[in-house]
Amino acid sequence: MSVSEFPTKRPRASERDGRALQKGQQTKATIVDAALGLATQIGLEGLSIGALAEVTQMSKSGVFAHFGSREELQISVIREYHTRFEEEVFYPAMQHPRGLPRLRALFANWMKRTSVEIDSGCIYISGAVEFDDRAGPVRDALASSVMTWHAAMKRALIVARQEGHLRSDVNEEQMLFEIHGLILALHYEARFLKNPGSIDRANAGFDNILRHYGADVAPAAGTPRPSKSNRSIKSVKE
């Protein structure tokens, strides 16, 4: 190669730094992705720098350089899980009309993700078991993510009430408690007890909750529809 074939300009330091930063971010994203896969199987407490180095075929020092501690690794996994949860459950539902249609979409997306996690595991649920009585940054990050999601669901319930799709006296906290209970029960029944039909029962339970709080809901298959004298219904504005 002649001298004339070499680049006439050397890359600026800022360009080199930018490429190095981008590569570092890509490597960290790869590690977090692998860590999330492990955590769904063995839990957040099962994560270790050594195990992750083996999975990613990196050195322990290389993995450690991106996080600095096992605790920071666990927090990064929680944040990544929350980001994916939002992308799959929350944002698609925002495309639906306000009120009951959006609330239904939120629950449907939540159920869809939960159905997949019956096999793979849910960080929110397994993490709660691991860190329910252990104070610290990991527990705080986990609880903050769950509460952020609950706040979004509560807001959807409030809007549904304001749109006239639910009774005016609805207690959003109670309704959210009951909806969340369906997800927890589904995990226990389907993942632990392996009971068939758990997903259908969870969906029927959601319809029962909506009907109880005033939504006009078609009954689940095999469920007798209450007589008009026993139910308070407000028409849903589509």
LOVO-343138 format. One record per atom (N, C-alpha, C, CB): residue in three letters; z, y, x. Coordinates in pm, whole numbers, padded with zeros to 5 digits, always signed. Glycine has a CB too. Layout:
N
AlaZYX/...
END
This chain:
238
Met+00000-00119+00086/Met+00000+00000+00000/Met+00000+00123+00088/Met+00123+00001-00096/Ser-00091+00217+00063/Ser-00097+00340+00142/Ser+00007+00438+00096/Ser-00235+00402+00135/Val+00028+00538+00179/Val+00127+00640+00146/Val+00088+00712+00018/Val+00143+00741+00260/Ser-00043+00728-00001/Ser-00090+00801-00120/Ser-00060+00728-00249/Ser-00237+00826-00110/Glu-00034+00598-00242/Glu-00008+00520-00363/Glu+00137+00528-00408/Glu-00046+00377-00340/Phe+00224+00579-00324/Phe+00364+00595-00364/Phe+00377+00713-00459/Phe+00454+00615-00240/Pro+00477+00711-00549/Pro+00498+00824-00638/Pro+00516+00952-00559/Pro+00620+00800-00727/Thr+00453+01057-00605/Thr+00463+01186-00535/Thr+00596+01256-00562/Thr+00348+01278-00576/Lys+00664+01216-00674/Lys+00792+01278-00707/Lys+00900+01172-00722/Lys+00781+01360-00836/Arg+01013+01199-00665/Arg+01127+01108-00682/Arg+01195+01137-00814/Arg+01227+01121-00563/Pro+01241+01034-00883/Pro+01312+01058-01009/Pro+01432+01149-00987/Pro+01358+00925-01073/Arg+01449+01240-01080/Arg+01565+01329-01071/Arg+01693+01249-01092/Arg+01555+01443-01175/Ala+01801+01304-01039/Ala+01930+01236-01052/Ala+01967+01219-01198/Ala+02041+01314-00979/Ser+01934+01320-01279/Ser+01968+01313-01422/Ser+01891+01200-01490/Ser+01939+01447-01492/Glu+01764+01178-01448/Glu+01685+01071-01505/Glu+01741+00936-01466/Glu+01541+01082-01461/Arg+01778+00924-01338/Arg+01837+00798-01292/Arg+01968+00770-01365/Arg+01860+00801-01141/Asp+02049+00874-01380/Asp+02177+00858-01449/Asp+02155+00818-01595/Asp+02258+00988-01442/Gly+02050+00879-01657/Gly+02022+00848-01796/Gly+01982+00703-01816/Gly+01915+00938-01849/Arg+01897+00654-01724/Arg+01854+00514-01734/Arg+01971+00419-01710/Arg+01742+00484-01634/Ala+02056+00456-01615/Ala+02173+00373-01586/Ala+02268+00370-01707/Ala+02247+00424-01462/Leu+02283+00487-01772/Leu+02370+00495-01889/Leu+02314+00411-02003/Leu+02388+00641-01935/Gln+02183+00420-02024/Gln+02120+00342-02130/Gln+02134+00192-02105/Gln+01972+00380-02141/Lys+02115+00152-01981/Lys+02129+00011-01947/Lys+02273-00035-01968/Lys+02086-00014-01803/Gly+02368+00051-01930/Gly+02508+00018-01949/Gly+02544+00003-02096/Gly+02596+00122-01886/Gln+02487+00091-02179/Gln+02513+00084-02323/Gln+02453-00043-02383/Gln+02457+00207-02393/Gln+02335-00079-02336/Gln+02271-00201-02385/Gln+02351-00325-02346/Gln+02127-00212-02332/Thr+02401-00323-02223/Thr+02483-00437-02178/Thr+02611-00446-02259/Thr+02515-00423-02028/Lys+02674-00332-02284/Lys+02797-00332-02361/Lys+02771-00379-02504/Lys+02860-00192-02363/Ala+02658-00337-02562/Ala+02624-00381-02698/Ala+02603-00532-02703/Ala+02497-00309-02746/Thr+02544-00586-02598/Thr+02523-00732-02591/Thr+02657-00804-02584/Thr+02437-00768-02468/Ile+02748-00750-02506/Ile+02881-00811-02493/Ile+02956-00805-02625/Ile+02962-00740-02382/Val+02950-00689-02692/Val+03020-00673-02820/Val+02963-00769-02925/Val+03010-00527-02870/Asp+02832-00785-02925/Asp+02767-00877-03018/Asp+02817-01020-02997/Asp+02615-00870-03004/Ala+02824-01060-02871/Ala+02874-01194-02838/Ala+03021-01207-02876/Ala+02854-01224-02689/Ala+03097-01101-02851/Ala+03241-01102-02884/Ala+03263-01113-03033/Ala+03310-00977-02829/Leu+03180-01044-03111/Leu+03193-01051-03256/Leu+03164-01193-03306/Leu+03098-00950-03323/Gly+03063-01255-03247/Gly+03032-01393-03284/Gly+03147-01487-03254/Gly+02908-01439-03210/Leu+03213-01465-03141/Leu+03328-01548-03106/Leu+03446-01521-03199/Leu+03370-01523-02960/Ala+03469-01393-03228/Ala+03585-01354-03309/Ala+03578-01411-03449/Ala+03596-01204-03315/Thr+03458-01422-03506/Thr+03446-01478-03640/Thr+03482-01626-03642/Thr+03304-01458-03694/Gln+03472-01690-03526/Gln+03503-01833-03517/Gln+03647-01860-03474/Gln+03408-01900-03419/Ile+03694-01783-03375/Ile+03827-01811-03318/Ile+03927-01699-03339/Ile+03813-01837-03172/Gly+03884-01591-03407/Gly+03976-01481-03434/Gly+03979-01378-03321/Gly+04116-01535-03457/Leu+04031-01262-03351/Leu+04041-01156-03250/Leu+04135-01196-03137/Leu+04089-01027-03315/Glu+04240-01269-03172/Glu+04336-01310-03070/Glu+04278-01413-02974/Glu+04460-01366-03136/Gly+04174-01482-03018/Gly+04112-01582-02931/Gly+04020-01522-02826/Gly+04035-01679-03014/Leu+03988-01392-02842/Leu+03899-01327-02746/Leu+03968-01309-02612/Leu+03853-01193-02800/Ser+03892-01330-02507/Ser+03941-01305-02371/Ser+03824-01265-02283/Ser+04014-01430-02313/Ile+03853-01190-02180/Ile+03749-01147-02088/Ile+03681-01269-02026/Ile+03808-01055-01978/Gly+03761-01370-01993/Gly+03707-01490-01930/Gly+03612-01566-02021/Gly+03818-01580-01889/Ala+03653-01585-02147/Ala+03569-01658-02242/Ala+03439-01583-02268/Ala+03643-01680-02374/Leu+03449-01452-02275/Leu+03331-01371-02302/Leu+03237-01370-02181/Leu+03372-01229-02338/Ala+03294-01370-02062/Ala+03212-01374-01941/Ala+03132-01505-01937/Ala+03300-01361-01814/Glu+03195-01612-01981/Glu+03127-01742-01981/Glu+03013-01744-02083/Glu+03227-01855-02012/Val+03037-01688-02201/Val+02936-01687-02306/Val+02817-01599-02268/Val+02997-01638-02438/Thr+02845-01483-02210/Thr+02738-01389-02175/Thr+02680-01416-02036/Thr+02790-01248-02181/Gln+02739-01514-01965/Gln+02695-01548-01829/Gln+02704-01427-01736/Gln+02551-01602-01831/Met+02814-01354-01753/Met+02844-01241-01666/Met+02971-01271-01589/Met+02857-01109-01747/Ser+02996-01190-01489/Ser+03121-01206-01416/Ser+03234-01143-01496/Ser+03111-01142-01275/Lys+03357-01188-01472/Lys+03472-01129-01542/Lys+03484-00981-01510/Lys+03601-01202-01504/Ser+03459-00946-01384/Ser+03468-00805-01346/Ser+03361-00723-01416/Ser+03455-00790-01194/Gly+03243-00785-01439/Gly+03136-00713-01509/Gly+03173-00684-01653/Gly+03008-00793-01503/Val+03232-00781-01721/Val+03276-00761-01859/Val+03391-00661-01864/Val+03320-00894-01923/Phe+03485-00676-01771/Phe+03602-00589-01768/Phe+03562-00443-01746/Phe+03699-00633-01659/Ala+03456-00421-01668/Ala+03414-00285-01636/Ala+03371-00208-01760/Ala+03299-00288-01535/His+03325-00278-01863/His+03278-00212-01984/His+03390-00182-02082/His+03174-00297-02052/Phe+03503-00246-02067/Phe+03611-00228-02165/Phe+03744-00189-02101/Phe+03629-00355-02244/Gly+03774-00241-01987/Gly+03898-00205-01920/Gly+04018-00287-01960/Gly+03928-00063-01945/Ser+04014-00343-02081/Ser+04126-00425-02127/Ser+04082-00513-02242/Ser+04246-00338-02169/Arg+04156-00619-02265/Arg+04128-00708-02378/Arg+04149-00634-02510/Arg+04219-00833-02372/Glu+04245-00544-02513/Glu+04273-00468-02633/Glu+04154-00380-02671/Glu+04397-00383-02614/Glu+04094-00314-02573/Glu+03979-00229-02599/Glu+03859-00312-02646/Glu+03942-00148-02473/Leu+03848-00433-02593/Leu+03743-00524-02636/Leu+03762-00559-02784/Leu+03744-00653-02551/Gln+03885-00590-02824/Gln+03913-00624-02962/Gln+03882-00506-03056/Gln+04060-00666-02978/Ile+03918-00387-03014/Ile+03891-00268-03095/Ile+03741-00244-03108/Ile+03960-00144-03034/Ser+03668-00266-03001/Ser+03522-00250-03005/Ser+03460-00349-03103/Ser+03461-00269-02865/Val+03513-00469-03108/Val+03463-00570-03202/Val+03490-00527-03346/Val+03529-00708-03174/Ile+03608-00473-03372/Ile+03643-00427-03506/Ile+03549-00314-03549/Ile+03790-00378-03511/Arg+03521-00222-03458/Arg+03431-00110-03491/Arg+03290-00159-03519/Arg+03429-00008-03376/Glu+03245-00256-03441/Glu+03111-00310-03463/Glu+03104-00384-03596/Glu+03071-00404-03347/Tyr+03207-00459-03628/Tyr+03210-00530-03755/Tyr+03205-00430-03871/Tyr+03337-00617-03765/His+03282-00323-03859/His+03285-00221-03964/His+03149-00155-03979/His+03393-00116-03933/Thr+03081-00127-03868/Thr+02949-00066-03873/Thr+02851-00156-03947/Thr+02898-00037-03732/Arg+02854-00283-03916/Arg+02764-00377-03983/Arg+02800-00393-04130/Arg+02768-00514-03913/Phe+02928-00391-04160/Phe+02973-00400-04299/Phe+02917-00282-04379/Phe+03129-00404-04308/Glu+02927-00163-04323/Glu+02875-00045-04390/Glu+02724-00056-04413/Glu+02906+00081-04308/Glu+02652-00102-04311/Glu+02507-00111-04319/Glu+02461-00212-04424/Glu+02449-00150-04183/Glu+02538-00319-04442/Glu+02500-00424-04536/Glu+02555-00404-04677/Glu+02546-00556-04483/Val+02672-00342-04686/Val+02740-00333-04815/Val+02737-00193-04875/Val+02884-00378-04800/Phe+02774-00094-04796/Phe+02793+00042-04849/Phe+02662+00118-04866/Phe+02884+00119-04758/Tyr+02588+00135-04758/Tyr+02471+00223-04764/Tyr+02363+00177-04863/Tyr+02410+00233-04628/Pro+02332+00048-04871/Pro+02232+00008-04972/Pro+02275+00041-05115/Pro+02205-00141-04961/Ala+02405+00034-05141/Ala+02455+00061-05276/Ala+02441+00208-05313/Ala+02601+00019-05288/Met+02436+00296-05212/Met+02424+00439-05239/Met+02287+00476-05296/Met+02449+00518-05112/Gln+02192+00383-05291/Gln+02061+00407-05349/Gln+02061+00388-05500/Gln+01958+00314-05285/His+02168+00332-05554/His+02177+00309-05698/His+02236+00431-05769/His+02263+00184-05727/Pro+02208+00446-05897/Pro+02263+00559-05973/Pro+02415+00560-05970/Pro+02213+00553-06118/Arg+02471+00680-05982/Arg+02616+00696-05984/Arg+02678+00619-06100/Arg+02653+00844-05991/Gly+02805+00585-06082/Gly+02877+00520-06190/Gly+02873+00369-06180/Gly+02823+00563-06321/Leu+02862+00305-06295/Leu+02868+00159-06300/Leu+02756+00090-06220/Leu+02861+00115-06443/Pro+02631+00140-06224/Pro+02527+00074-06143/Pro+02562+00070-05994/Pro+02392+00146-06162/Arg+02617+00178-05943/Arg+02654+00181-05802/Arg+02775+00091-05775/Arg+02685+00326-05757/Leu+02871+00092-05866/Leu+02988+00006-05851/Leu+02946-00141-05850/Leu+03089+00032-05963/Arg+02856-00176-05939/Arg+02806-00313-05942/Arg+02736-00349-05811/Arg+02711-00332-06059/Ala+02657-00256-05758/Ala+02585-00281-05633/Ala+02682-00300-05517/Ala+02488-00166-05603/Leu+02788-00221-05514/Leu+02888-00234-05408/Leu+02952-00373-05412/Leu+02996-00126-05423/Phe+02989-00416-05532/Phe+03052-00548-05542/Phe+02952-00659-05511/Phe+03111-00568-05681/Ala+02829-00644-05559/Ala+02727-00746-05534/Ala+02701-00760-05384/Ala+02596-00712-05608/Asn+02692-00648-05314/Asn+02670-00652-05169/Asn+02791-00711-05098/Asn+02641-00511-05115/Trp+02909-00677-05146/Trp+03033-00731-05089/Trp+03036-00883-05108/Trp+03159-00665-05154/Met+02998-00927-05225/Met+02994-01070-05253/Met+02890-01141-05167/Met+02964-01094-05401/Lys+02776-01076-05148/Lys+02671-01136-05067/Lys+02719-01158-04925/Lys+02546-01047-05067/Arg+02786-01057-04869/Arg+02838-01071-04734/Arg+02950-01174-04730/Arg+02888-00936-04681/Thr+03036-01173-04831/Thr+03146-01268-04836/Thr+03094-01411-04844/Thr+03237-01239-04957/Ser+02987-01431-04918/Ser+02929-01565-04931/Ser+02885-01619-04796/Ser+02811-01562-05027/Val+02830-01531-04712/Val+02790-01572-04577/Val+02913-01600-04492/Val+02703-01463-04511/Glu+03016-01520-04510/Glu+03136-01532-04428/Glu+03225-01650-04467/Glu+03216-01405-04436/Ile+03192-01714-04577/Ile+03264-01836-04612/Ile+03247-01938-04499/Ile+03214-01895-04748/Asp+03131-01937-04436/Asp+03105-02027-04324/Asp+03142-01965-04189/Asp+02959-02066-04323/Ser+03112-01836-04173/Ser+03131-01774-04041/Ser+03269-01712-04021/Ser+03027-01669-04019/Gly+03335-01670-04129/Gly+03466-01607-04116/Gly+03457-01455-04129/Gly+03528-01643-03983/Cys+03563-01394-04179/Cys+03570-01250-04202/Cys+03675-01188-04111/Cys+03601-01220-04351/Ile+03634-01091-04031/Ile+03726-01024-03938/Ile+03838-00953-04014/Ile+03650-00923-03850/Tyr+03804-00891-04128/Tyr+03906-00819-04205/Tyr+04017-00913-04253/Tyr+03842-00750-04325/Ile+03978-01032-04296/Ile+04077-01125-04351/Ile+04150-01200-04241/Ile+04009-01223-04445/Ser+04077-01257-04146/Ser+04143-01329-04037/Ser+04225-01234-03950/Ser+04039-01402-03950/Gly+04174-01112-03931/Gly+04248-01014-03852/Gly+04379-00973-03917/Gly+04164-00892-03829/Ala+04377-00965-04051/Ala+04500-00930-04123/Ala+04607-01037-04103/Ala+04471-00911-04273/Val+04565-01161-04099/Val+04660-01271-04077/Val+04716-01264-03935/Val+04592-01408-04100/Glu+04631-01229-03840/Glu+04672-01225-03700/Glu+04761-01105-03668/Glu+04551-01222-03612/Phe+04733-00991-03732/Phe+04799-00866-03691/Phe+04884-00803-03801/Phe+04697-00767-03647/Asp+04912-00876-03908/Asp+04988-00815-04018/Asp+05125-00764-03975/Asp+05005-00915-04130/Asp+05189-00831-03881/Asp+05323-00790-03840/Asp+05328-00749-03693/Asp+05423-00902-03865/Arg+05215-00706-03639/Arg+05209-00669-03498/Arg+05156-00527-03485/Arg+05118-00768-03418/Ala+05247-00435-03459/Ala+05207-00295-03445/Ala+05126-00274-03318/Ala+05331-00204-03444/Gly+05039-00175-03321/Gly+04961-00144-03202/Gly+04822-00095-03236/Gly+04952-00266-03113/Pro+04744-00055-03137/Pro+04611+00002-03158/Pro+04513-00093-03228/Pro+04552+00044-03027/Val+04522-00222-03200/Val+04429-00317-03262/Val+04456-00325-03412/Val+04441-00458-03198/Arg+04582-00338-03448/Arg+04617-00342-03590/Arg+04578-00211-03658/Arg+04768-00368-03607/Asp+04602-00099-03590/Asp+04567+00032-03647/Asp+04417+00043-03672/Asp+04614+00145-03553/Ala+04336-00002-03577/Ala+04191+00004-03592/Ala+04145-00084-03708/Ala+04122-00039-03461/Leu+04204-00201-03719/Leu+04169-00294-03826/Leu+04207-00237-03962/Leu+04236-00430-03805/Ala+04331-00189-03973/Ala+04378-00134-04100/Ala+04298-00010-04140/Ala+04528-00098-04090/Ser+04262+00073-04041/Ser+04184+00192-04069/Ser+04047+00157-04126/Ser+04168+00276-03943/Ser+03984+00054-04072/Ser+03853+00012-04121/Ser+03862-00038-04265/Ser+03795-00098-04030/Val+03963-00119-04293/Val+03980-00172-04428/Val+04009-00060-04527/Val+04093-00276-04432/Met+04094+00034-04488/Met+04130+00144-04577/Met+04010+00237-04601/Met+04247+00224-04519/Thr+03924+00251-04501/Thr+03803+00332-04519/Thr+03715+00270-04627/Thr+03725+00344-04387/Trp+03701+00138-04622/Trp+03622+00068-04723/Trp+03688+00078-04860/Trp+03604-00079-04684/His+03818+00063-04865/His+03888+00073-04992/His+03873+00213-05051/His+04037+00039-04974/Ala+03875+00315-04967/Ala+03858+00453-05014/Ala+03719+00471-05076/Ala+03879+00553-04898/Ala+03618+00407-05017/Ala+03482+00416-05072/Ala+03475+00347-05208/Ala+03381+00352-04974/Met+03539+00231-05220/Met+03541+00160-05348/Met+03617+00241-05453/Met+03604+00021-05331/Lys+03727+00299-05412/Lys+03807+00378-05507/Lys+03727+00498-05555/Lys+03938+00425-05441/Arg+03653+00560-05465/Arg+03570+00674-05504/Arg+03464+00630-05605/Arg+03502+00738-05379/Ala+03406+00513-05584/Ala+03306+00461-05678/Ala+03368+00438-05816/Ala+03244+00330-05625/Leu+03492+00392-05819/Leu+03561+00370-05946/Leu+03589+00503-06017/Leu+03693+00294-05923/Ile+03628+00603-05939/Ile+03654+00735-05997/Ile+03528+00793-06058/Ile+03710+00830-05890/Val+03417+00781-05986/Val+03289+00832-06035/Val+03247+00758-06161/Val+03181+00820-05926/Ala+03267+00626-06163/Ala+03232+00548-06282/Ala+03313+00595-06402/Ala+03256+00398-06257/Arg+03439+00628-06379/Arg+03522+00681-06489/Arg+03471+00818-06532/Arg+03671+00690-06446/Gln+03438+00904-06436/Gln+03390+01038-06468/Gln+03256+01034-06542/Gln+03375+01119-06340/Glu+03175+00932-06514/Glu+03046+00917-06582/Glu+03060+00858-06721/Glu+02953+00830-06499/Gly+03182+00820-06759/Gly+03205+00763-06890/Gly+03177+00615-06898/Gly+03122+00834-06988/His+03162+00550-06782/His+03133+00407-06780/His+03260+00321-06784/His+03053+00372-06656/Leu+03374+00383-06762/Leu+03504+00317-06771/Leu+03595+00403-06858/Leu+03567+00293-06629/Arg+03701+00344-06906/Arg+03795+00419-06989/Arg+03852+00539-06913/Arg+03909+00328-07037/Ser+03888+00641-06985/Ser+03940+00763-06923/Ser+04079+00743-06863/Ser+03944+00875-07024/Asp+04150+00638-06909/Asp+04285+00615-06860/Asp+04291+00509-06749/Asp+04375+00573-06974/Val+04176+00476-06690/Val+04171+00374-06586/Val+04253+00416-06465/Val+04026+00346-06545/Asn+04332+00322-06414/Asn+04406+00341-06288/Asn+04322+00280-06177/Asn+04551+00277-06294/Glu+04260+00365-06096/Glu+04167+00315-05994/Glu+04235+00226-05890/Glu+04100+00431-05924/Glu+04358+00259-05858/Glu+04432+00178-05760/Glu+04451+00036-05812/Glu+04568+00242-05729/Gln+04486+00024-05938/Gln+04507-00109-05997/Gln+04375-00187-06006/Gln+04570-00097-06136/Met+04270-00118-06046/Met+04141-00183-06060/Met+04089-00230-05924/Met+04041-00088-06125/Leu+04106-00147-05821/Leu+04065-00185-05686/Leu+04146-00305-05638/Leu+04082-00067-05589/Phe+04275-00306-05669/Phe+04362-00418-05631/Phe+04309-00548-05689/Phe+04506-00392-05679/Glu+04269-00544-05814/Glu+04219-00665-05881/Glu+04084-00709-05825/Glu+04208-00641-06032/Ile+03997-00614-05794/Ile+03866-00647-05738/Ile+03882-00707-05598/Ile+03776-00523-05732/His+03967-00645-05518/His+03992-00697-05383/His+04052-00837-05391/His+04086-00601-05304/Gly+04136-00858-05491/Gly+04197-00990-05510/Gly+04092-01099-05532/Gly+04293-00986-05627/Leu+03982-01064-05597/Leu+03874-01162-05619/Leu+03814-01207-05486/Leu+03765-01102-05709/Ile+03795-01112-05395/Ile+03737-01144-05264/Ile+03831-01233-05184/Ile+03705-01015-05185/Leu+03959-01199-05186/Leu+04058-01279-05113/Leu+04067-01420-05173/Leu+04196-01211-05116/Ala+04066-01428-05306/Ala+04072-01559-05371/Ala+03947-01642-05339/Ala+04088-01543-05522/Leu+03832-01576-05334/Leu+03708-01646-05303/Leu+03714-01708-05165/Leu+03589-01550-05313/His+03763-01633-05067/His+03775-01687-04932/His+03866-01808-04930/His+03829-01580-04837/Tyr+03979-01799-04997/Tyr+04076-01909-04997/Tyr+04019-02032-05067/Tyr+04207-01866-05066/Glu+03961-02009-05185/Glu+03909-02121-05265/Glu+03788-02187-05199/Glu+03872-02073-05405/Ala+03695-02104-05148/Ala+03570-02160-05095/Ala+03582-02203-04949/Ala+03460-02058-05108/Arg+03649-02122-04867/Arg+03655-02152-04723/Arg+03762-02256-04691/Arg+03682-02025-04644/Phe+03879-02243-04753/Phe+03990-02333-04722/Phe+03990-02456-04811/Phe+04121-02259-04736/Leu+03985-02436-04943/Leu+03993-02549-05035/Leu+03858-02615-05062/Leu+04053-02503-05165/Lys+03749-02547-05026/Lys+03614-02602-05045/Lys+03585-02631-05192/Lys+03597-02729-04962/Asn+03638-02550-05280/Asn+03617-02571-05423/Asn+03478-02523-05464/Asn+03725-02499-05505/Pro+03398-02607-05525/Pro+03265-02565-05571/Pro+03278-02468-05688/Pro+03180-02687-05613/Gly+03180-02382-05701/Gly+03181-02288-05813/Gly+03265-02164-05791/Gly+03228-02357-05934/Ser+03320-02147-05672/Ser+03408-02034-05646/Ser+03335-01900-05657/Ser+03471-02047-05509/Ile+03211-01897-05609/Ile+03135-01773-05614/Ile+03107-01732-05759/Ile+03002-01788-05537/Asp+03071-01827-05841/Asp+03046-01798-05983/Asp+03173-01748-06051/Asp+02993-01924-06056/Arg+03286-01808-06016/Arg+03413-01765-06078/Arg+03449-01623-06033/Arg+03526-01862-06041/Ala+03420-01589-05908/Ala+03448-01454-05860/Ala+03362-01352-05933/Ala+03425-01444-05708/Asn+03234-01385-05954/Asn+03146-01295-06028/Asn+03189-01280-06172/Asn+03002-01345-06022/Ala+03231-01391-06233/Ala+03281-01385-06371/Ala+03409-01302-06377/Ala+03306-01527-06426/Gly+03491-01314-06274/Gly+03614-01235-06268/Gly+03586-01085-06262/Gly+03696-01276-06149/Phe+03482-01050-06188/Phe+03445-00908-06179/Phe+03400-00856-06314/Phe+03334-00887-06073/Asp+03320-00935-06385/Asp+03278-00895-06520/Asp+03398-00881-06613/Asp+03178-00997-06577/Asn+03494-00970-06599/Asn+03615-00962-06682/Asn+03692-00834-06654/Asn+03704-01084-06658/Ile+03698-00795-06525/Ile+03767-00671-06489/Ile+03696-00551-06549/Ile+03777-00657-06335/Leu+03564-00548-06536/Leu+03487-00437-06593/Leu+03507-00429-06743/Leu+03338-00453-06561/Arg+03502-00545-06809/Arg+03518-00547-06954/Arg+03658-00498-06994/Arg+03493-00688-07009/His+03757-00541-06918/His+03895-00500-06948/His+03912-00349-06937/His+03992-00570-06854/Tyr+03842-00289-06841/Tyr+03857-00145-06819/Tyr+03751-00062-06889/Tyr+03853-00116-06671/Gly+03680-00125-06984/Gly+03598-00046-07073/Gly+03450-00047-07050/Gly+03641+00088-07067/Ala+03400-00124-06953/Ala+03257-00127-06928/Ala+03188-00221-07027/Ala+03227-00169-06784/Asp+03065-00188-07060/Asp+02986-00274-07149/Asp+02920-00380-07063/Asp+02878-00191-07230/Val+02977-00500-07066/Val+02934-00608-06975/Val+02894-00729-07055/Val+03045-00644-06875/Ala+02779-00786-07021/Ala+02740-00912-07084/Ala+02831-01022-07032/Ala+02589-00946-07054/Pro+02878-01112-07116/Pro+02971-01216-07072/Pro+02906-01313-06976/Pro+03027-01291-07191/Ala+02987-01368-06885/Ala+02936-01469-06793/Ala+02899-01593-06872/Ala+03041-01504-06683/Ala+02810-01674-06817/Ala+02764-01795-06886/Ala+02882-01882-06925/Ala+02667-01873-06797/Gly+02886-01922-07052/Gly+02993-02010-07098/Gly+03119-01937-07140/Gly+03027-02106-06990/Thr+03117-01803-07128/Thr+03235-01725-07166/Thr+03211-01658-07299/Thr+03269-01619-07058/Pro+03295-01687-07400/Pro+03275-01624-07531/Pro+03295-01475-07523/Pro+03371-01684-07634/Arg+03211-01397-07587/Arg+03222-01252-07587/Arg+03332-01209-07684/Arg+03087-01186-07624/Pro+03422-01121-07641/Pro+03529-01076-07731/Pro+03472-01005-07853/Pro+03626-00982-07656/Ser+03543-01014-07964/Ser+03499-00944-08084/Ser+03516-00794-08062/Ser+03577-00992-08209/Lys+03442-00713-08139/Lys+03446-00568-08122/Lys+03585-00513-08147/Lys+03346-00500-08214/Ser+03660-00577-08233/Ser+03793-00527-08265/Ser+03890-00544-08150/Ser+03846-00596-08388/Asn+03855-00628-08052/Asn+03946-00655-07942/Asn+03904-00591-07810/Asn+03959-00802-07923/Arg+03801-00508-07815/Arg+03758-00450-07689/Arg+03724-00302-07706/Arg+03638-00527-07634/Ser+03746-00227-07601/Ser+03714-00085-07601/Ser+03595-00066-07508/Ser+03836+00002-07558/Ile+03481-00025-07562/Ile+03359-00017-07485/Ile+03305+00125-07487/Ile+03256-00115-07537/Lys+03260+00171-07374/Lys+03187+00296-07367/Lys+03048+00262-07318/Lys+03257+00399-07274/Ser+02947+00318-07382/Ser+02810+00286-07341/Ser+02784+00334-07201/Ser+02709+00347-07437/Val+02702+00257-07128/Val+02669+00289-06990/Val+02539+00367-06988/Val+02658+00162-06903/Lys+02541+00480-06922/Lys+02421+00561-06908/Lys+02344+00512-06788/Lys+02454+00711-06895/Glu+02234+00449-06810/Glu+02152+00395-06701/Glu+02072+00507-06638/Glu+02058+00283-06751/
END
